[in-house]
Amino acid sequence: MYNQRKILRLIKMPYWLGIIADAAWAIALFFPYVFGVFIGNSDFDPEHQTRFIMMLGGVLMTGWTFLLIWAVRKPIERRVVIFFTAY
């Protein structure tokens, strides 16, 4: 029983890493200053078109974050999600 818990925890780890990374980048895409900090350019000031594209990317990244949250609840049955994430 202990080994099954340990194995399940190891299986869930990539899901949680993906959730954290995707959530962080989603926030960065919605807020250009945060994006600038992430890329090492605190003076990052994109034009309006670039901001619009970043927000669209942020929406997609947020959706993928929620998909990973959904998948981590049953990681074995929904394992295809982690394969798409890793790819």
C-alpha positions in Angstrom: 0.0 0.0 0.0 2.8 2.4 0.8 4.5 1.7 -2.5 1.3 2.5 -4.4 1.1 5.9 -2.7 4.7 6.6 -3.4 4.3 5.7 -7.1 1.1 7.8 -7.4 2.9 10.7 -5.8 5.7 10.3 -8.4 3.1 10.1 -11.2 1.4 13.3 -10.0 4.7 15.3 -9.7 4.9 16.2 -13.5 1.3 17.3 -13.4 2.0 19.7 -10.5 5.2 21.0 -12.1 3.2 21.7 -15.3 0.4 23.4 -13.3 2.9 25.6 -11.5 4.8 26.5 -14.7 1.8 27.1 -16.8 0.1 29.2 -14.1 3.2 31.3 -13.7 3.5 31.9 -17.5 -0.2 32.6 -17.8 0.2 35.4 -15.2 3.3 36.7 -17.0 1.4 36.8 -20.3 -1.4 38.8 -18.8 0.9 41.3 -17.1 3.8 42.5 -19.3 5.9 43.7 -16.4 5.9 40.2 -14.9 6.8 38.8 -18.4 9.7 41.3 -18.5 10.9 40.1 -15.2 10.6 36.4 -16.3 12.7 37.1 -19.4 15.2 39.3 -17.6 14.1 42.6 -19.2 12.4 44.8 -16.6 12.0 47.6 -19.2 9.7 45.4 -21.4 6.9 47.5 -22.8 5.2 45.8 -25.7 3.0 47.5 -28.3 -0.8 47.1 -28.2 -0.8 44.3 -30.8 1.8 42.4 -28.9 -0.2 42.8 -25.7 -3.3 41.4 -27.4 -1.3 38.4 -28.6 0.1 37.9 -25.1 -3.4 38.0 -23.6 -4.6 35.4 -26.1 -1.6 33.2 -25.1 -2.5 33.8 -21.5 -6.0 32.6 -22.0 -4.8 29.5 -23.7 -2.2 28.9 -20.9 -4.9 29.4 -18.3 -7.1 26.8 -20.0 -4.2 24.3 -20.1 -3.6 25.0 -16.4 -7.1 24.0 -15.6 -6.9 21.0 -17.9 -3.9 19.8 -15.8 -5.7 20.4 -12.6 -8.6 18.3 -13.9 -6.1 15.6 -15.1 -4.2 15.4 -11.8 -7.3 14.2 -10.0 -7.2 10.9 -12.0 -3.6 10.9 -13.4 -3.7 7.3 -14.6 -7.0 7.5 -16.5 -6.1 10.9 -17.9 -2.5 10.2 -18.7 -2.7 11.4 -22.3 -2.9 15.0 -21.0 0.6 14.8 -19.5 1.9 13.4 -22.7 0.6 16.4 -24.6 2.1 18.7 -22.0 5.5 17.1 -22.3 5.4 17.1 -26.0 
